[in-house]
Amino acid sequence: FFACQFLEILTKVKADLPKDIYDMVIEFEKAEKLNPPQEKRAKQILTEDLMDESEKLGIEAKARLGEHKPEIKT
């Protein structure tokens, strides 16, 4: 029930907003997606760096799993 009410309110808001305000909202949302903050824009992430980091995390995860293996007493 509440999910339907929420969706109904969202569709009404879109329809009830004045055209100029609606256009400004859409423009703002697009600008935020297309123009990320400066610190995100300047940083490059290389695939090689991601692969190295992934390997390091994998090794660390295996080591931690090895430390926490439960002992089975028979």
N, CA, C and O atoms as CSV, one atom per row, in Angstrom:
chain,resi,resn,atom,element,x,y,z
A,1,PHE,N,N,0.823,-1.198,0.000
A,1,PHE,CA,C,0.000,0.000,0.000
A,1,PHE,C,C,0.870,1.266,0.000
A,1,PHE,O,O,0.688,2.167,-0.819
A,2,PHE,N,N,1.821,1.303,0.945
A,2,PHE,CA,C,2.636,2.508,1.060
A,2,PHE,C,C,3.535,2.704,-0.154
A,2,PHE,O,O,3.797,3.838,-0.557
A,3,ALA,N,N,4.003,1.621,-0.729
A,3,ALA,CA,C,4.825,1.735,-1.930
A,3,ALA,C,C,4.018,2.352,-3.063
A,3,ALA,O,O,4.519,3.208,-3.793
A,4,CYS,N,N,2.774,1.919,-3.212
A,4,CYS,CA,C,1.908,2.482,-4.260
A,4,CYS,C,C,1.646,3.959,-4.001
A,4,CYS,O,O,1.670,4.769,-4.928
A,5,GLN,N,N,1.397,4.310,-2.747
A,5,GLN,CA,C,1.155,5.705,-2.398
A,5,GLN,C,C,2.393,6.557,-2.690
A,5,GLN,O,O,2.285,7.663,-3.219
A,6,PHE,N,N,3.547,6.039,-2.347
A,6,PHE,CA,C,4.788,6.758,-2.583
A,6,PHE,C,C,5.000,6.999,-4.069
A,6,PHE,O,O,5.340,8.108,-4.478
A,7,LEU,N,N,4.803,5.966,-4.875
A,7,LEU,CA,C,4.960,6.114,-6.324
A,7,LEU,C,C,3.941,7.093,-6.892
A,7,LEU,O,O,4.253,7.864,-7.799
A,8,GLU,N,N,2.739,7.061,-6.366
A,8,GLU,CA,C,1.702,7.988,-6.824
A,8,GLU,C,C,2.095,9.431,-6.508
A,8,GLU,O,O,1.914,10.324,-7.337
A,9,ILE,N,N,2.626,9.653,-5.321
A,9,ILE,CA,C,3.064,11.002,-4.939
A,9,ILE,C,C,4.190,11.471,-5.852
A,9,ILE,O,O,4.206,12.624,-6.282
A,10,LEU,N,N,5.129,10.577,-6.147
A,10,LEU,CA,C,6.236,10.952,-7.026
A,10,LEU,C,C,5.750,11.333,-8.418
A,10,LEU,O,O,6.248,12.296,-9.002
A,11,THR,N,N,4.799,10.603,-8.950
A,11,THR,CA,C,4.291,10.938,-10.283
A,11,THR,C,C,3.506,12.239,-10.252
A,11,THR,O,O,3.543,13.005,-11.215
A,12,LYS,N,N,2.795,12.500,-9.158
A,12,LYS,CA,C,2.059,13.760,-9.043
A,12,LYS,C,C,3.021,14.945,-8.973
A,12,LYS,O,O,2.776,15.987,-9.580
A,13,VAL,N,N,4.107,14.780,-8.236
A,13,VAL,CA,C,5.081,15.864,-8.106
A,13,VAL,C,C,5.631,16.226,-9.475
A,13,VAL,O,O,5.772,17.403,-9.807
A,14,LYS,N,N,5.939,15.214,-10.260
A,14,LYS,CA,C,6.467,15.471,-11.594
A,14,LYS,C,C,5.448,16.224,-12.435
A,14,LYS,O,O,5.809,17.131,-13.186
A,15,ALA,N,N,4.192,15.859,-12.315
A,15,ALA,CA,C,3.144,16.493,-13.115
A,15,ALA,C,C,2.773,17.870,-12.571
A,15,ALA,O,O,2.409,18.761,-13.338
A,16,ASP,N,N,2.863,18.052,-11.256
A,16,ASP,CA,C,2.410,19.296,-10.636
A,16,ASP,C,C,3.466,20.396,-10.595
A,16,ASP,O,O,3.134,21.555,-10.345
A,17,LEU,N,N,4.715,20.060,-10.831
A,17,LEU,CA,C,5.748,21.095,-10.822
A,17,LEU,C,C,5.564,22.028,-12.011
A,17,LEU,O,O,5.251,21.583,-13.116
A,18,PRO,N,N,5.758,23.317,-11.782
A,18,PRO,CA,C,5.728,24.235,-12.922
A,18,PRO,C,C,6.833,23.871,-13.912
A,18,PRO,O,O,7.888,23.372,-13.523
A,19,LYS,N,N,6.584,24.120,-15.168
A,19,LYS,CA,C,7.492,23.723,-16.244
A,19,LYS,C,C,8.902,24.275,-16.033
A,19,LYS,O,O,9.878,23.546,-16.214
A,20,ASP,N,N,9.027,25.552,-15.654
A,20,ASP,CA,C,10.354,26.142,-15.493
A,20,ASP,C,C,11.132,25.504,-14.341
A,20,ASP,O,O,12.339,25.291,-14.452
A,21,ILE,N,N,10.449,25.201,-13.242
A,21,ILE,CA,C,11.120,24.566,-12.105
A,21,ILE,C,C,11.510,23.135,-12.465
A,21,ILE,O,O,12.602,22.678,-12.126
A,22,TYR,N,N,10.615,22.434,-13.150
A,22,TYR,CA,C,10.910,21.063,-13.574
A,22,TYR,C,C,12.134,21.036,-14.490
A,22,TYR,O,O,12.994,20.165,-14.355
A,23,ASP,N,N,12.212,21.981,-15.412
A,23,ASP,CA,C,13.360,22.055,-16.316
A,23,ASP,C,C,14.652,22.335,-15.551
A,23,ASP,O,O,15.703,21.785,-15.877
A,24,MET,N,N,14.569,23.195,-14.529
A,24,MET,CA,C,15.748,23.498,-13.719
A,24,MET,C,C,16.216,22.263,-12.943
A,24,MET,O,O,17.416,22.021,-12.814
A,25,VAL,N,N,15.267,21.493,-12.432
A,25,VAL,CA,C,15.615,20.274,-11.694
A,25,VAL,C,C,16.311,19.282,-12.613
A,25,VAL,O,O,17.340,18.712,-12.249
A,26,ILE,N,N,15.762,19.075,-13.791
A,26,ILE,CA,C,16.360,18.151,-14.755
A,26,ILE,C,C,17.758,18.625,-15.151
A,26,ILE,O,O,18.685,17.821,-15.246
A,27,GLU,N,N,17.906,19.922,-15.379
A,27,GLU,CA,C,19.208,20.481,-15.756
A,27,GLU,C,C,20.236,20.284,-14.640
A,27,GLU,O,O,21.389,19.945,-14.903
A,28,PHE,N,N,19.809,20.498,-13.394
A,28,PHE,CA,C,20.699,20.315,-12.251
A,28,PHE,C,C,21.138,18.856,-12.132
A,28,PHE,O,O,22.314,18.578,-11.896
A,29,GLU,N,N,20.199,17.931,-12.293
A,29,GLU,CA,C,20.533,16.509,-12.194
A,29,GLU,C,C,21.508,16.096,-13.293
A,29,GLU,O,O,22.436,15.328,-13.042
A,30,LYS,N,N,21.304,16.595,-14.493
A,30,LYS,CA,C,22.216,16.273,-15.592
A,30,LYS,C,C,23.597,16.862,-15.329
A,30,LYS,O,O,24.609,16.210,-15.585
A,31,ALA,N,N,23.643,18.087,-14.821
A,31,ALA,CA,C,24.922,18.742,-14.555
A,31,ALA,C,C,25.710,17.973,-13.501
A,31,ALA,O,O,26.931,17.854,-13.605
A,32,GLU,N,N,25.037,17.459,-12.506
A,32,GLU,CA,C,25.704,16.703,-11.448
A,32,GLU,C,C,26.292,15.408,-11.999
A,32,GLU,O,O,27.372,14.993,-11.580
A,33,LYS,N,N,25.601,14.772,-12.925
A,33,LYS,CA,C,26.096,13.527,-13.511
A,33,LYS,C,C,27.215,13.791,-14.515
A,33,LYS,O,O,28.204,13.059,-14.549
A,34,LEU,N,N,27.064,14.824,-15.325
A,34,LEU,CA,C,28.036,15.091,-16.376
A,34,LEU,C,C,29.268,15.830,-15.879
A,34,LEU,O,O,30.334,15.728,-16.486
A,35,ASN,N,N,29.140,16.567,-14.796
A,35,ASN,CA,C,30.253,17.348,-14.254
A,35,ASN,C,C,30.517,16.934,-12.808
A,35,ASN,O,O,30.057,17.600,-11.880
A,36,PRO,N,N,31.248,15.849,-12.611
A,36,PRO,CA,C,31.516,15.409,-11.239
A,36,PRO,C,C,32.390,16.428,-10.511
A,36,PRO,O,O,33.016,17.274,-11.150
A,37,PRO,N,N,32.438,16.354,-9.187
A,37,PRO,CA,C,33.293,17.270,-8.429
A,37,PRO,C,C,34.746,17.191,-8.897
A,37,PRO,O,O,35.169,16.185,-9.466
A,38,GLN,N,N,35.497,18.251,-8.654
A,38,GLN,CA,C,36.866,18.377,-9.157
A,38,GLN,C,C,37.761,17.220,-8.727
A,38,GLN,O,O,38.556,16.726,-9.526
A,39,GLU,N,N,37.641,16.776,-7.462
A,39,GLU,CA,C,38.532,15.713,-6.994
A,39,GLU,C,C,38.275,14.397,-7.725
A,39,GLU,O,O,39.203,13.607,-7.897
A,40,LYS,N,N,37.061,14.145,-8.153
A,40,LYS,CA,C,36.770,12.932,-8.915
A,40,LYS,C,C,37.219,13.081,-10.363
A,40,LYS,O,O,37.623,12.107,-10.997
A,41,ARG,N,N,37.149,14.278,-10.874
A,41,ARG,CA,C,37.477,14.525,-12.270
A,41,ARG,C,C,38.977,14.387,-12.527
A,41,ARG,O,O,39.381,13.879,-13.573
A,42,ALA,N,N,39.797,14.832,-11.588
A,42,ALA,CA,C,41.240,14.865,-11.794
A,42,ALA,C,C,41.893,13.498,-11.604
A,42,ALA,O,O,42.984,13.257,-12.120
A,43,LYS,N,N,41.247,12.618,-10.881
A,43,LYS,CA,C,41.859,11.335,-10.558
A,43,LYS,C,C,41.595,10.320,-11.664
A,43,LYS,O,O,40.450,10.086,-12.053
A,44,GLN,N,N,42.672,9.722,-12.162
A,44,GLN,CA,C,42.542,8.656,-13.148
A,44,GLN,C,C,42.737,7.320,-12.449
A,44,GLN,O,O,43.620,7.172,-11.605
A,45,ILE,N,N,41.915,6.365,-12.803
A,45,ILE,CA,C,42.033,5.029,-12.248
A,45,ILE,C,C,42.414,4.101,-13.390
A,45,ILE,O,O,41.643,3.903,-14.328
A,46,LEU,N,N,43.592,3.546,-13.301
A,46,LEU,CA,C,44.086,2.671,-14.352
A,46,LEU,C,C,43.651,1.231,-14.091
A,46,LEU,O,O,43.538,0.803,-12.942
A,47,THR,N,N,43.411,0.499,-15.161
A,47,THR,CA,C,42.993,-0.894,-15.047
A,47,THR,C,C,44.061,-1.725,-14.348
A,47,THR,O,O,43.747,-2.614,-13.557
A,48,GLU,N,N,45.324,-1.430,-14.643
A,48,GLU,CA,C,46.422,-2.169,-14.010
A,48,GLU,C,C,46.397,-1.992,-12.495
A,48,GLU,O,O,46.614,-2.946,-11.749
A,49,ASP,N,N,46.132,-0.769,-12.045
A,49,ASP,CA,C,46.058,-0.508,-10.611
A,49,ASP,C,C,44.909,-1.284,-9.979
A,49,ASP,O,O,45.043,-1.826,-8.882
A,50,LEU,N,N,43.783,-1.333,-10.678
A,50,LEU,CA,C,42.638,-2.072,-10.159
A,50,LEU,C,C,42.940,-3.567,-10.061
A,50,LEU,O,O,42.557,-4.219,-9.090
A,51,MET,N,N,43.623,-4.101,-11.059
A,51,MET,CA,C,43.972,-5.525,-11.044
A,51,MET,C,C,44.939,-5.828,-9.896
A,51,MET,O,O,44.784,-6.832,-9.202
A,52,ASP,N,N,45.937,-4.959,-9.698
A,52,ASP,CA,C,46.893,-5.148,-8.602
A,52,ASP,C,C,46.182,-5.112,-7.254
A,52,ASP,O,O,46.431,-5.953,-6.390
A,53,GLU,N,N,45.307,-4.145,-7.083
A,53,GLU,CA,C,44.564,-4.011,-5.830
A,53,GLU,C,C,43.668,-5.226,-5.609
A,53,GLU,O,O,43.539,-5.713,-4.486
A,54,SER,N,N,43.055,-5.708,-6.674
A,54,SER,CA,C,42.201,-6.892,-6.580
A,54,SER,C,C,43.004,-8.112,-6.141
A,54,SER,O,O,42.551,-8.883,-5.295
A,55,GLU,N,N,44.189,-8.288,-6.712
A,55,GLU,CA,C,45.050,-9.416,-6.329
A,55,GLU,C,C,45.473,-9.313,-4.868
A,55,GLU,O,O,45.467,-10.310,-4.146
A,56,LYS,N,N,45.841,-8.106,-4.430
A,56,LYS,CA,C,46.245,-7.912,-3.038
A,56,LYS,C,C,45.102,-8.249,-2.093
A,56,LYS,O,O,45.305,-8.914,-1.078
A,57,LEU,N,N,43.899,-7.789,-2.427
A,57,LEU,CA,C,42.746,-8.071,-1.577
A,57,LEU,C,C,42.421,-9.559,-1.561
A,57,LEU,O,O,42.030,-10.104,-0.528
A,58,GLY,N,N,42.583,-10.214,-2.708
A,58,GLY,CA,C,42.345,-11.653,-2.770
A,58,GLY,C,C,43.303,-12.425,-1.882
A,58,GLY,O,O,42.895,-13.343,-1.170
A,59,ILE,N,N,44.585,-12.053,-1.924
A,59,ILE,CA,C,45.593,-12.705,-1.083
A,59,ILE,C,C,45.289,-12.463,0.390
A,59,ILE,O,O,45.382,-13.377,1.209
A,60,GLU,N,N,44.926,-11.226,0.720
A,60,GLU,CA,C,44.597,-10.897,2.104
A,60,GLU,C,C,43.374,-11.673,2.573
A,60,GLU,O,O,43.344,-12.152,3.707
A,61,ALA,N,N,42.369,-11.802,1.716
A,61,ALA,CA,C,41.156,-12.538,2.077
A,61,ALA,C,C,41.475,-14.013,2.317
A,61,ALA,O,O,40.974,-14.611,3.269
A,62,LYS,N,N,42.309,-14.600,1.451
A,62,LYS,CA,C,42.687,-16.007,1.635
A,62,LYS,C,C,43.446,-16.192,2.945
A,62,LYS,O,O,43.243,-17.177,3.656
A,63,ALA,N,N,44.320,-15.240,3.258
A,63,ALA,CA,C,45.092,-15.325,4.495
A,63,ALA,C,C,44.173,-15.244,5.706
A,63,ALA,O,O,44.343,-15.988,6.672
A,64,ARG,N,N,43.210,-14.350,5.654
A,64,ARG,CA,C,42.288,-14.211,6.780
A,64,ARG,C,C,41.395,-15.435,6.919
A,64,ARG,O,O,41.108,-15.869,8.035
A,65,LEU,N,N,40.961,-15.988,5.812
A,65,LEU,CA,C,40.146,-17.194,5.883
A,65,LEU,C,C,40.963,-18.351,6.443
A,65,LEU,O,O,40.435,-19.186,7.178
A,66,GLY,N,N,42.235,-18.404,6.104
A,66,GLY,CA,C,43.114,-19.446,6.621
A,66,GLY,C,C,43.304,-19.334,8.123
A,66,GLY,O,O,43.428,-20.347,8.810
A,67,GLU,N,N,43.327,-18.109,8.638
A,67,GLU,CA,C,43.501,-17.882,10.073
A,67,GLU,C,C,42.273,-18.308,10.858
A,67,GLU,O,O,42.397,-18.736,12.005
A,68,HIS,N,N,41.107,-18.202,10.272
A,68,HIS,CA,C,39.858,-18.419,10.996
A,68,HIS,C,C,39.205,-19.754,10.679
A,68,HIS,O,O,38.006,-19.921,10.904
A,69,LYS,N,N,39.965,-20.701,10.162
A,69,LYS,CA,C,39.377,-22.013,9.887
A,69,LYS,C,C,39.052,-22.690,11.209
A,69,LYS,O,O,39.904,-22.762,12.094
A,70,PRO,N,N,37.850,-23.177,11.348
A,70,PRO,CA,C,37.501,-23.859,12.597
A,70,PRO,C,C,38.196,-25.220,12.674
A,70,PRO,O,O,38.347,-25.919,11.672
A,71,GLU,N,N,38.602,-25.564,13.864
A,71,GLU,CA,C,39.239,-26.858,14.057
A,71,GLU,C,C,38.157,-27.899,14.258
A,71,GLU,O,O,37.234,-27.706,15.048
A,72,ILE,N,N,38.275,-28.992,13.544
A,72,ILE,CA,C,37.293,-30.066,13.658
A,72,ILE,C,C,37.924,-31.180,14.482
A,72,ILE,O,O,38.944,-31.757,14.103
A,73,LYS,N,N,37.303,-31.464,15.601
A,73,LYS,CA,C,37.808,-32.521,16.476
A,73,LYS,C,C,37.028,-33.792,16.190
A,73,LYS,O,O,35.797,-33.784,16.153
A,74,THR,N,N,37.745,-34.872,15.990
A,74,THR,CA,C,37.068,-36.149,15.727
A,74,THR,C,C,37.422,-37.174,16.765
A,74,THR,O,O,36.943,-38.307,16.702
